Amino acid sequence: MANIVYEKSRGLTDTPFTYCPGCSHGTIHKLIAESLVELDVLDKSIAIAPVGCSVLAYEFFNCDAIQAAHGRAPAVATGIKRVEPDKIVFTYQGDGDLASIGTAEIIHAAHRGENFTVIFVNNGIYGMTGGQMAPTTLINQKTSTSPYGRQESTTGKPLLVSEMMAQIPSATYIERVSVHDIRHITQAKKAIKKAFEYQIANKGFSMVEVIADCPVGWNMTPVDARKTIADAMIPYYPLGVYKDAGGEA
């Protein structure tokens, strides 16, 4: 008899992922799903998926989910959590969504201390809509709208979201992680699970920023894209806990 060494989390459906080869979204989905199952809250969880590569996330998470307009996931999450305070509500947002179109929503949700969890995927580019420059695109990084590389003189420096969110008094837990190798994937899982634990304990707003790759948008192989996370992304976006005002969950 064969021994089972790995089994897909029941937090995920059997629908095959539709993400590009090498994309980090599948790994992040897995960590979220495992956390919800381990915390025994899968059956009362609600995911909010806005426009972007995450637009079909409701096909993959084995819990209730709703699609929000681009950038508006925090507003939708606020309404759902206030109507159903016993539910575990989380948004799954990219950088073009959260750090550009939805900047006002995420800042004010944190400012109000809304008790839901945000999973913020930062891959430095607009993935689904054509590889345009995002607020998080690195200096000199080439995109479809910055073919010669992003220039600080015209578009400023990349937005440091975790550092900014940590300054908001009512934000409870802010951490930046990465999923470019096994060690960092393990650390990312701990952060995501902790963010949900804080919500379960009614400790307020939590956000985990996940540094990820977009091999197609970056015009790289998956191997080179993961190396770029370590060599270029993390030096500008240092990993770590930026705020933890909740104590032990």
C-alpha positions as CSV (number, residue, x, y, z in Angstrom):
1,M,0.0,0.0,0.0
2,A,1.3,3.4,-1.0
3,N,1.8,6.0,1.7
4,I,0.1,9.4,1.2
5,V,2.8,12.1,1.6
6,Y,0.8,15.0,0.4
7,E,-2.9,15.7,0.0
8,K,-4.6,18.8,-1.5
9,S,-6.3,20.9,1.2
10,R,-10.0,20.6,1.3
11,G,-10.0,24.4,1.5
12,L,-9.5,24.3,-2.3
13,T,-12.0,23.1,-4.9
14,D,-11.1,20.6,-7.6
15,T,-11.2,23.3,-10.2
16,P,-7.7,23.5,-11.9
17,F,-5.9,26.8,-11.4
18,T,-6.0,29.0,-14.5
19,Y,-2.9,31.1,-13.6
20,C,0.1,31.3,-15.9
21,P,2.9,28.7,-15.4
22,G,5.2,29.7,-12.5
23,C,2.7,32.2,-11.1
24,S,2.7,32.6,-7.3
25,H,-1.0,32.8,-6.9
26,G,-1.5,29.0,-6.6
27,T,1.0,28.8,-3.8
28,I,-0.7,31.7,-1.9
29,H,-4.1,30.1,-2.4
30,K,-2.8,26.9,-0.9
31,L,-1.5,28.7,2.2
32,I,-4.8,30.5,2.7
33,A,-6.8,27.3,2.3
34,E,-4.7,25.3,4.7
35,S,-4.9,28.1,7.3
36,L,-8.7,28.2,7.1
37,V,-8.9,24.4,7.5
38,E,-6.4,24.3,10.4
39,L,-8.3,27.0,12.2
40,D,-11.6,25.2,11.6
41,V,-13.2,28.2,10.0
42,L,-13.5,27.2,6.4
43,D,-17.2,26.6,6.5
44,K,-17.9,30.1,7.8
45,S,-15.3,32.0,5.7
46,I,-16.1,34.5,2.9
47,A,-13.6,35.5,0.3
48,I,-13.7,38.8,-1.6
49,A,-12.1,38.7,-5.1
50,P,-11.9,41.9,-7.0
51,V,-10.8,42.5,-10.7
52,G,-7.3,41.4,-11.6
53,C,-5.7,38.0,-11.8
54,S,-7.6,37.1,-8.6
55,V,-10.9,37.7,-10.4
56,L,-11.7,33.9,-10.6
57,A,-10.4,33.1,-7.0
58,Y,-14.0,32.2,-6.0
59,E,-13.6,29.2,-8.4
60,F,-10.7,27.9,-6.3
61,F,-11.6,28.5,-2.6
62,N,-13.9,25.9,-1.1
63,C,-15.9,28.6,0.8
64,D,-18.4,31.3,0.1
65,A,-17.0,34.1,-2.1
66,I,-18.1,37.3,-3.8
67,Q,-16.6,39.3,-6.6
68,A,-16.1,43.1,-6.0
69,A,-15.4,45.9,-8.4
70,H,-11.8,46.8,-9.1
71,G,-10.3,48.2,-5.9
72,R,-13.5,48.0,-3.9
73,A,-12.9,44.7,-2.0
74,P,-12.3,46.4,1.4
75,A,-15.6,48.2,1.1
76,V,-17.5,45.0,0.2
77,A,-15.7,43.2,3.1
78,T,-16.7,46.0,5.5
79,G,-20.4,45.6,4.6
80,I,-20.3,41.8,4.9
81,K,-18.4,41.7,8.1
82,R,-20.7,44.2,9.7
83,V,-23.8,42.3,8.7
84,E,-22.2,38.9,9.5
85,P,-19.7,39.6,12.3
86,D,-19.3,35.9,13.1
87,K,-18.0,35.1,9.6
88,I,-14.3,35.1,8.7
89,V,-14.0,37.6,5.9
90,F,-10.9,38.1,3.8
91,T,-10.0,40.1,0.6
92,Y,-7.5,38.8,-1.9
93,Q,-6.0,41.7,-3.8
94,G,-3.2,42.5,-6.2
95,D,-1.0,45.6,-6.2
96,G,-2.8,47.3,-9.1
97,D,-6.0,46.8,-7.2
98,L,-5.1,47.6,-3.6
99,A,-2.2,50.1,-4.1
100,S,-3.7,52.1,-7.0
101,I,-7.4,51.9,-7.8
102,G,-8.4,50.9,-4.2
103,T,-5.9,52.9,-2.2
104,A,-8.7,54.9,-0.5
105,E,-10.7,51.8,0.4
106,I,-7.8,50.0,2.0
107,I,-6.6,53.0,4.0
108,H,-10.0,53.9,5.4
109,A,-10.9,50.2,6.2
110,A,-7.7,50.1,8.3
111,H,-8.4,53.5,9.8
112,R,-11.8,52.3,10.9
113,G,-10.2,49.2,12.4
114,E,-12.5,46.8,10.4
115,N,-12.1,43.3,11.7
116,F,-11.2,41.4,8.5
117,T,-8.1,40.1,6.9
118,V,-6.3,41.3,3.7
119,I,-4.1,39.2,1.6
120,F,-2.1,41.6,-0.6
121,V,-0.2,40.1,-3.5
122,N,2.6,42.4,-4.7
123,N,4.2,41.3,-8.0
124,G,5.1,44.8,-9.1
125,I,2.8,44.8,-12.2
126,Y,-0.7,44.8,-13.5
127,G,-0.9,41.1,-14.5
128,M,-4.2,40.4,-16.0
129,T,-4.8,43.7,-17.9
130,G,-1.7,43.8,-20.0
131,G,1.5,44.1,-17.9
132,Q,1.2,47.8,-17.2
133,M,3.3,49.6,-14.7
134,A,1.9,49.5,-11.2
135,P,2.5,51.7,-8.1
136,T,4.8,48.9,-6.9
137,T,6.9,48.5,-10.1
138,L,10.6,48.9,-9.4
139,I,12.7,51.7,-10.7
140,N,14.1,50.8,-14.2
141,Q,11.7,47.8,-14.4
142,K,10.3,47.5,-17.9
143,T,6.5,47.1,-18.4
144,S,4.1,47.5,-21.3
145,T,3.6,51.2,-20.2
146,S,7.2,51.8,-19.2
147,P,9.1,50.1,-22.1
148,Y,12.3,51.9,-21.2
149,G,11.9,51.2,-17.5
150,R,10.2,53.1,-14.7
151,Q,11.7,56.5,-14.0
152,E,11.6,58.1,-10.6
153,S,11.6,61.6,-12.1
154,T,8.2,61.1,-13.8
155,T,6.4,58.4,-11.7
156,G,8.1,58.6,-8.3
157,K,9.4,55.7,-6.2
158,P,7.5,52.4,-5.8
159,L,4.8,52.6,-3.1
160,L,5.8,50.9,0.2
161,V,2.3,49.7,1.2
162,S,3.2,47.8,4.5
163,E,5.2,50.7,5.8
164,M,2.4,53.0,5.0
165,M,-0.4,50.8,6.5
166,A,1.7,50.3,9.7
167,Q,1.3,54.0,10.5
168,I,-2.5,53.8,10.7
169,P,-3.4,53.7,14.4
170,S,-6.3,51.2,14.1
171,A,-4.3,48.7,12.0
172,T,-3.5,45.7,14.2
173,Y,-1.2,43.4,12.3
174,I,0.9,44.2,9.2
175,E,3.5,41.8,7.9
176,R,5.4,41.4,4.6
177,V,6.4,37.9,3.4
178,S,7.5,36.2,0.2
179,V,6.9,32.8,-1.5
180,H,10.0,32.5,-3.7
181,D,11.4,29.5,-1.9
182,I,10.4,26.8,0.6
183,R,11.7,28.6,3.7
184,H,9.9,31.8,2.9
185,I,6.7,29.9,2.0
186,T,6.7,28.4,5.4
187,Q,7.1,31.8,7.0
188,A,4.3,33.2,4.8
189,K,2.0,30.4,6.0
190,K,2.6,31.4,9.6
191,A,1.9,35.1,8.9
192,I,-1.3,34.3,7.0
193,K,-2.5,32.0,9.7
194,K,-1.7,34.6,12.4
195,A,-3.7,37.3,10.5
196,F,-6.8,35.0,10.5
197,E,-6.2,34.2,14.2
198,Y,-6.3,37.9,15.0
199,Q,-9.6,38.2,13.1
200,I,-11.1,35.3,15.0
201,A,-10.1,37.0,18.2
202,N,-11.8,40.2,17.1
203,K,-8.5,42.1,17.2
204,G,-9.2,44.3,14.2
205,F,-7.6,45.0,10.8
206,S,-4.8,42.7,9.6
207,M,-2.9,42.6,6.3
208,V,-0.3,40.3,4.9
209,E,1.7,41.6,1.9
210,V,3.1,38.7,-0.1
211,I,6.0,39.4,-2.5
212,A,5.2,37.4,-5.6
213,D,6.3,37.0,-9.2
214,C,4.7,37.4,-12.6
215,P,6.9,35.5,-15.0
216,V,4.8,36.4,-18.1
217,G,4.4,40.0,-17.2
218,W,8.1,40.2,-16.3
219,N,9.1,38.4,-19.5
220,M,11.1,35.9,-17.6
221,T,11.2,32.1,-17.0
222,P,9.7,31.1,-13.6
223,V,13.1,30.2,-12.3
224,D,14.5,33.7,-13.2
225,A,11.4,35.3,-11.8
226,R,11.9,33.7,-8.4
227,K,15.5,34.7,-8.4
228,T,14.4,38.3,-9.2
229,I,12.2,38.3,-6.1
230,A,15.3,37.6,-4.0
231,D,17.7,39.8,-5.9
232,A,15.5,42.9,-6.7
233,M,12.2,42.8,-5.0
234,I,13.1,42.0,-1.4
235,P,16.0,44.5,-1.2
236,Y,13.4,47.3,-1.9
237,Y,10.5,45.6,0.0
238,P,12.2,44.2,3.2
239,L,10.4,41.3,4.7
240,G,9.2,41.3,8.3
241,V,6.5,42.4,10.8
242,Y,5.7,46.1,10.4
243,K,3.1,46.3,13.1
244,D,1.8,43.9,15.7
245,A,-0.5,45.6,18.2
246,G,-2.6,42.5,19.0
247,G,-0.3,40.6,21.3
248,E,-0.9,36.8,21.2
249,A,-3.9,35.7,19.2
